[in-house]
Amino acid sequence: MRLMDWARRLSAWIRRVPRILHDMPMAEWDRGNRWALLGSAVAFLALYAVDVICQPPAGVSLCIEILLNLLWVFYAVDYVLTMYVAEHSWKWMSKHILGLLILVAPLIPGLRFVRVVAALYALHRGSLSWVRGHINIYIACAGALLLSTGALLVLEAERGVPGASIDNYTDALWWAFVSVTTIGYGEYYPVTAEGKLITVAVVIAGIALIGVITGACAAWVIKEISLNGDKTAPVTTAQADKIERKLEMLSDRVGELHKRMR
């Protein structure tokens, strides 16, 4: 009997969920699922790193793969629910079309690595409210994540392939660094199609990151110059006032001398 009551209550609550979500403000929804996005993204990246670097036994690797797929499904469910909560769902989706493409891309053969990008996107969404106004922290974290995840992706794609030059995480990190900075020494390079796609994505992301860093440095220099200008502005104004008073005094003296000469 208790089981039947519990089932009826659960069924009634499930029927109320769509209305609850529909009436929920977007800001409240974002606050509510922030920790879920952050926790799932951190768990995904940690599990993926363990699977790629440690190369666990087949059974453990299979369990990790199942968990990674479940987390990817969670990101898809979160995207759909967020679109439902939004006041104008289609308008919201049009502004977040990149997130939709990131979630759908792993279904295409050869693009399974985009699951990691979906985790990074979830991490971005979950931490966005905390990094606003802290551009330096955001840039540093974005650079570290780009290097570490790029290295993991190319290592998974290249390791064990005949003719591949990237077979350990240290080499993969060096490859990621020279690719992000667009130096391209040529010591390590991908030979698989998936590795080449990852290289293209990493290089494009590196160019964008360097642009952001350059812009942040330029903004800092402009801010410093502006602050120094503010510090010297009162002195310059005082000097101008002093010169103006002296000119007025000289003008008065010249007028008095002119009167005496007449």
Secondary structure, DSSP 8 states (H G I E B T S, - for coil): -HHHHHHHHHHHHHHHHHHHHHHS-HHHHHHHHHHHHHHHHHHHHHHHHIIIII---HHHHHHHHHHHHHHHHHHHHHHHHHHHHSSSHHHHHHHTHHHHHHHHGGGSTT-TTHHHHHHHHHHHHHHHHHHTT-HHHHHHHHHHHHHHHHHHHHHHHHTT-TT-S--SHHHHHHHHHHHHTT---SSS---SHHHHHHHHHHHHHHHHHHHHHHHHHHHHHHHHHHHHHHHHHHHHHHHHHHHHHHHHHHHHHHHHHHHHH-
